[in-house]
């Protein structure tokens, strides 16, 4: 998981859904910010919820990895 996170475009990612977040255009995921801005990911197929999930995963997966490491370290110290 960590290798896939590292290989992906920099975060944070934000989901933009036409009609919900802006008017006109197509649904997309904005990758990175400022100088770290990568290529937008255009969405075809799937639902707005699918797109929101994919965009959030860029932030959620690194936090999940860190939490698993934290809990494993606590368990190691307890043993």
Residue pairs with C-beta under 8 A, 6 or more apart in sequence:
1 61
1 65
2 65
4 61
5 58
5 61
5 62
5 65
8 58
9 31
9 32
9 38
9 39
10 31
10 32
10 36
10 38
11 31
11 32
11 58
11 59
11 62
12 32
12 33
12 58
12 59
13 29
13 30
13 31
13 32
13 41
13 54
13 55
13 56
13 58
13 59
14 29
14 30
14 55
15 21
15 27
15 29
15 30
15 48
15 51
15 52
15 54
15 55
15 56
16 22
16 27
16 28
16 29
16 30
17 27
17 48
17 51
17 52
18 24
18 25
18 26
18 27
20 48
26 42
26 43
27 42
27 43
27 48
27 51
28 40
28 41
28 42
28 43
29 40
29 41
29 43
29 51
29 54
29 55
30 37
30 40
31 37
31 38
31 39
31 40
31 41
31 58
32 38
41 54
43 51
